[in-house]
Amino acid sequence: MAAVLALPLTQGAQAATPVTTAATPATINADDDNPFRWMELDGLRADFQHMCPAGRCVGFWSLVLTDDIAQHKFEGGKFFVYAPATGEFSFFFDTDIAVRTVDHPDQVRLVDTEFMRSHPRVEVRYGDPGHPGRARVVASATTLM
């Protein structure tokens, strides 16, 4: 996970080229170091990915929408990460940039952050981030204790 935190997360960061597990060497065990294996996922799945920002390659785990959820039609809103217990927002990881909202389901990517670890339930919602209570819950990750 330290590799993800070492990636540049600023708006001026150079874009990275993601490479999904299908293109990674067969020696990678999909269960190794998965920080989400202790979570109950609804509408999300763990995904291991490689990226090479500025020529330095790293691998990291993230959560993405399941294929059946991502295929739904979404119009008129934005995706955002929300912790209903505290009313706090988090961010998505868009290539190598942290963004608060995304427009398309294939852009939903959550990384293992302090926010994810410190909230028992995190939801991906779709709608107006200015009115999170009215937004539709698309997916959730709940920490199992």
DRENTIKE-508963 format. One record per residue (C-alpha): x, y, z; residue number from 1. Coordinates in Angstrom, 1 decimal. Layout:
% DRENTIKE-508963
c1|c2|c3|pos
X|Y|Z|NUM;
...
***
This chain:
% DRENTIKE-508963
c1|c2|c3|pos
0.0|0.0|0.0|1;
2.9|2.3|0.6|2;
3.5|2.2|-3.2|3;
0.1|3.8|-3.8|4;
0.7|6.5|-1.3|5;
4.1|7.2|-2.9|6;
2.4|7.9|-6.2|7;
1.9|11.6|-7.0|8;
-1.7|12.5|-6.1|9;
-1.8|16.1|-7.4|10;
-3.5|17.7|-10.3|11;
-0.2|18.4|-12.0|12;
1.0|14.8|-11.8|13;
2.1|13.1|-15.0|14;
-0.5|10.6|-16.2|15;
0.3|6.9|-15.6|16;
-0.5|4.0|-17.8|17;
-2.5|1.4|-16.0|18;
-2.0|-2.3|-16.8|19;
-4.6|-4.7|-15.5|20;
-3.8|-8.1|-14.0|21;
-4.5|-9.8|-17.3|22;
-1.2|-8.3|-18.5|23;
0.8|-9.0|-15.4|24;
3.1|-11.9|-14.9|25;
1.5|-15.2|-13.8|26;
3.6|-15.2|-10.6|27;
1.3|-12.7|-9.0|28;
-1.1|-14.3|-6.5|29;
-4.4|-12.3|-6.5|30;
-4.8|-12.9|-2.8|31;
-1.4|-11.6|-1.7|32;
-1.7|-8.4|0.4|33;
-5.2|-7.7|-0.6|34;
-6.2|-5.0|1.9|35;
-9.9|-5.5|1.2|36;
-10.1|-9.2|1.9|37;
-11.6|-8.4|5.4|38;
-14.4|-6.3|4.0|39;
-17.9|-7.1|2.9|40;
-18.3|-5.8|-0.6|41;
-21.6|-5.0|-2.2|42;
-21.4|-3.9|-5.8|43;
-17.6|-3.6|-5.6|44;
-14.7|-6.1|-6.2|45;
-11.0|-6.0|-5.4|46;
-8.8|-5.4|-8.4|47;
-5.0|-5.6|-8.6|48;
-3.4|-3.2|-11.1|49;
0.1|-2.2|-12.3|50;
0.9|1.4|-13.3|51;
4.1|3.0|-14.4|52;
4.0|6.8|-13.6|53;
7.1|8.5|-14.9|54;
8.7|5.1|-15.7|55;
8.5|3.7|-12.1|56;
6.2|0.7|-12.0|57;
4.1|-0.2|-8.9|58;
1.3|-2.6|-8.2|59;
-1.6|-1.8|-6.0|60;
-5.0|-3.1|-4.9|61;
-8.2|-1.0|-5.4|62;
-11.9|-1.5|-5.4|63;
-13.9|-1.0|-8.6|64;
-17.6|-1.5|-9.4|65;
-18.6|-5.0|-10.3|66;
-19.4|-5.5|-14.0|67;
-23.2|-5.8|-13.4|68;
-23.3|-2.5|-11.5|69;
-21.0|-0.7|-14.0|70;
-23.3|-1.7|-16.9|71;
-26.3|0.2|-15.5|72;
-27.2|3.5|-17.1|73;
-26.3|6.5|-15.0|74;
-27.4|10.0|-16.0|75;
-27.7|13.4|-14.3|76;
-25.2|13.0|-11.5|77;
-21.7|12.2|-10.3|78;
-20.2|9.3|-8.4|79;
-18.7|10.1|-5.0|80;
-17.4|8.3|-1.9|81;
-19.3|8.9|1.3|82;
-19.2|7.7|4.9|83;
-22.8|7.8|6.1|84;
-21.9|7.5|9.8|85;
-19.9|10.7|9.8|86;
-21.1|12.6|6.6|87;
-17.5|12.7|5.3|88;
-16.4|12.4|1.7|89;
-13.3|10.7|0.3|90;
-11.8|10.5|-3.2|91;
-11.4|8.2|-6.1|92;
-8.1|7.3|-7.7|93;
-8.2|8.4|-11.3|94;
-5.0|7.1|-12.9|95;
-2.6|8.8|-10.5|96;
-4.7|11.7|-9.4|97;
-7.1|11.9|-6.5|98;
-10.5|13.2|-7.5|99;
-13.6|13.8|-5.4|100;
-16.1|12.9|-8.1|101;
-16.2|11.0|-11.4|102;
-18.7|10.9|-14.2|103;
-18.5|7.3|-15.4|104;
-18.8|3.9|-13.6|105;
-15.5|2.7|-15.1|106;
-13.7|5.6|-13.3|107;
-14.8|4.4|-9.8|108;
-11.6|3.2|-8.1|109;
-11.1|3.3|-4.4|110;
-7.7|2.7|-2.8|111;
-6.7|1.6|0.7|112;
-6.5|4.9|2.6|113;
-6.8|6.0|6.2|114;
-10.4|7.1|5.3|115;
-11.3|3.5|4.2|116;
-9.7|2.0|7.3|117;
-11.3|4.5|9.8|118;
-14.9|4.3|8.6|119;
-16.8|1.1|9.2|120;
-18.9|1.6|6.1|121;
-18.0|3.5|3.0|122;
-20.5|4.0|0.1|123;
-20.2|4.8|-3.5|124;
-23.2|7.1|-4.3|125;
-24.5|8.6|-7.5|126;
-26.2|11.9|-7.6|127;
-25.5|15.4|-6.4|128;
-22.6|15.5|-3.9|129;
-24.1|18.7|-2.5|130;
-27.0|16.6|-1.3|131;
-25.6|13.2|-0.4|132;
-28.7|12.1|1.5|133;
-30.7|12.2|-1.8|134;
-28.1|10.4|-3.8|135;
-28.5|6.7|-4.7|136;
-26.2|4.2|-3.0|137;
-24.6|2.2|-5.8|138;
-22.1|0.1|-3.9|139;
-20.6|-0.2|-0.4|140;
-17.7|-1.6|1.5|141;
-18.1|-2.6|5.1|142;
-15.2|-3.5|7.4|143;
-15.8|-6.8|9.1|144;
-14.7|-6.8|12.8|145;
***
